[in-house]
Amino acid sequence: MQTEDVRRSIEDLSGLTVRQLQDNSAAREVFDGFLVLLNNGTVRAAEKKDERWEANPWVKQGILLGMKLGRLEEHTIPFPDGNDWTFVDKDTYPVKRFQKEDSVRIVPGGSSVRDGAYLAPSVVMMPPAYVNVGAYVDAGSMIDSHALVGSCAQIGRNVHLSAATQIGGVLEPVGAVPVVIEDDVMVGGNCGVYEGTVVSRRAVLGTGVILNGSTPVYDLVHERIIRKSEGTPLTIPEGAVVVAGARKIQGDFAEKNGLSVYTPMIIKYRDEKTDSATALESALR
């Protein structure tokens, strides 16, 4: 089936209940065709159009269709020592398997990628790490130890997700833009990016930075406050260097007790010194 045919079929099926879909062989055929497109990166949960990221609702509907169609099934992955790995999940989303020809490095030690995620050639995963369905990880990016790439998250080229980074996913509502990390972004260890936040190209997130739609970002360079607005996600500007900071809480009680609240701050924009400190080693890829 052509992509447009798959799209129309998914939109037609999206209103059916789980019971209506369970024994629908035609629906399963549509989903299987959709999964091929998702796995090879032909379709994505979000795309940049006219310099603005927009969700592809029908792709999210297709992922949810797989959830409805799926039945719990026991899966076993054999290991040479005989200690097979057994888990239970929907039969529509098994663990994704890679071949040498995919040119993706999955270093052994507990990492897994769910079927329906796309990892481009030269992506590296260090153990243990996890990539969920609908995620898109572009060429040259590294997913470091204990990192999570959530469902439908969009990761650009040459991105480094450092150890213990959490990239949230946004599967529902279907019209919401998922988390986006654009090309050449460096994400420091123990960072968390949630609620459809967009981190623009070449930005740097320092260790421990947390970004979400309810947290304002203070730009010390341009003396402005960056916030999420209706219909527009929180967007970190291109080349911004963001660190974890704090600001005072107003009120007598807060002042009396010296209270402050966490806030991310832009302290500079990328320069030669930043580029040198964040340079990626091509030999690792």
N, C-alpha and C positions, 0 to 999 in steps of 0.2 A: 504493500500500500504506500502511496505517496504521502508526504507529510501533511498536506492539506486535507487529504481523505481521512487520515488518522485524527487530525484535529476536529473535523466535523463529527466523526463518530464518537469521540470522547465527549464532546459537548452534548451530543444527543443522549449519551449513557449516564451523564453525571447526575441526573435527577432520579435515577432508579435506586431503590433500596438494596440493602445487602441481600435480602431474601430473593428479590427479583433477579439479582445478578449471579448468585451462587452457582446455578446450573446453566448459565447462559454461555454456551460455547462460542457464540459469535463475539460476545464481549471479551472473552478471554483471548480470542484471536486478535482483536483490536489492541488489547493491552500488550500482548507479546510483541506486536509490531512497534508499539510506542516505546517499549523497553529497549528495543534495539536502537532506536533514535536517541534515547536518553543516554544509553551506555557509550555510544560513539561520539557524543557531543554535538550531534546534528541539531537537537533542540535543547533549549535552556530555560530555566525557571524565570530568568530575568535577562534583559538585554539593554544596552545603552543606545538610546535613540535621540538624536539631536542634543547630545551632551547631557541627557537626563536618563537615569535608570528607570526602567518600567518593568513591572512583573508581566509574565506571560500566564494569565490565569488558566488557560486550557492545559498548560503543562502541569501545573499544580493539580488540576482536576484529574489528569491522567495518573499522577502519583496516588491520589486518593482513591481512584478507581481500583488500583492494584491492592490497596488496603481492604476495600470492600470485597474484591474477588478472592482474596487470599484466605487460605485455611491454615490453621496451626499444624505444623509438621515438624517432626524430629529430624534434625540434620546431623550427620556425623562426618567429621573431617579426620581421616586416618593420619596417624603419625608413625614414623618408623619404629619407635620404641614400644608401640602397642598401646600407649596411653591416648586413645582417640579422644578428640574434642567433640562433645555433643552439646547441641543447643536447640532451642525451640523458637520458631518464628513463622511468620506467614510464608507459605510456599511460593508466593509471588516475588519475594525479596530475599533470595538466598545470599550467601557471601559471594562477592564478586571474585572471579578467578582471573589471574593475569598470566599471559604467556611472555616468553622472552621477546617476541616480536613487538610487544606493546611498549618496550623500552621504559617501563616504570619500575623503579626499585622499591620493593617492599622488604625492608630489612627484617629478618626473623626476630620474634620475641613478643608476640601478642597483638599485633596490629590487625585491623580488618577494615574492609571496604564493603559497604552494602551494595548489592546490585542496584543499578539505576543511578549510580554516581559516575562521573567522568573524570579520569585523571589523564592528562596529556603526557606524551612522551617526555622523558627527562624529569618527571616529578619524582621526589624521594620521600618515603615515609620511614621515620625512625620509630622503634618500638618503645612502649605500646602507644598506638594512636588509632583514631577512628574517623571514618568519613561516612556520612549518612546519605541516604537516597536523595537524588536530585541535586547534590552538590556538583559544582564544576570547578576543577582545579587546573589552571593553565600551565603551560610548559615552563620548566625551570624552577618551579616552586618547591619548597621543602616544608614538610609537616613534621615537626620535631616531636620528641618523646612526650607522651601524656597530653598531646594536643587533640582537640576535637573540632571537626568541621561539620556543622549541623546541616540538617536537611535544607536543600535549595540554596545554601550559601554559595556565593560566586567569588572565587579566588583568582586573581589575575596572574600574569606572567612574572617570574622571578620574585615571587613573594616568599618571605621567610616567616613562618609561624613558629616562634620559639617555644621552648619547653613549657608545657602546662597552659598553653593558650587555649581559650575557649571561644570559638566562633559560633555564635548562636544561629539557629536556622529559623526561618519563617515559612511554614507550610500553609498555615491558616492565619487569617482569611486569604483566599486565593488571589485577591487583588493587591495584597500588600507586598511591597518590595522586600526581598530577603536581605540579609546582611551581604554587603559587597566590599571586598578588599581589592582595590585596583592594582595595576602593574607596579612592580618595583617598590612595594611597601615592606617595611621592616616592622614586625610586631614582636615586641620584647616578651620575655618570660612572664608567665602568670597574668597575662592580659585577658580581658574579656570584652568582646564586642557583640552587642545584642540589639534586638528590636529594630532590625532593618537599617541600622546605621551604615552609611557609606563612608569608607576611608579612601580618599582620592589618591591618585598615583604619587609615588615617591614620598609619601608621608612616613613618619617614624613614630611608633608608639613605644614610649619608654616602659621599663619593667613595672608591672602592676597597674597599668592604666585600665580603667573600666569605662566603657562607653555604652550608653543606652539612650533611648528617646526622652527620658525624663531628667537627664543630667545636662545642665548647660556647660559649655566649654568656653573658658576665658582666654581670649587671644591677647596676650600681653604686647605683642608686636604692633598690632593695628588698633589696640584699645577698643575691642568690641566683644560682645557675648554672642556665641553661636548656639542656636537652639533649633530643635525640631519644630516645624510649623505644620499646619494642617495640609496634608497632601504631599509634604516634603520631608524626607527623613533627615535625621541629624547627619550633616555632611562635614567631614574634616577636610579642610582645604588641601590642595596639592602642595606637597613639599613641607607641610607643617610638622614640627617636632613637638610631640605632646608628652607631657610628664604628669605624674600623679601629684596633686597639690591639695591644699586645704584653704577654706575661707571661714571667717568668723560667722557665727550664728547671732542674729539680732535678738534683743530681748534682755531684760535685767537678769533673769535666771542664767541664761547662756553666758552673758558677760561675767557674771559673778563667779561662775565655775570654769571660765576659760574654755568654753566649748567651741568646736569648729566642725565643719563637715567636709568630707572628701569632695574634691572637684578636679577635673582634668584641666590642664593649662597648656596653651601653646607658648613656648618660651623663645622659639626662633623658627626660621625656615631654613631648609637644607642649604648647606654651603659645601665647599671643598672638604672641610674638616669632617662634616657629617658623612659625606660620601665615602671618605676614607675609612671611617669607623664602622660603616655598615656595608662595606663592599662584600659581595658574595663570592665564594670560592668556586669557580667553575669546575674544578677537579672533582668536587663532591657530587656534581650532577652528571 
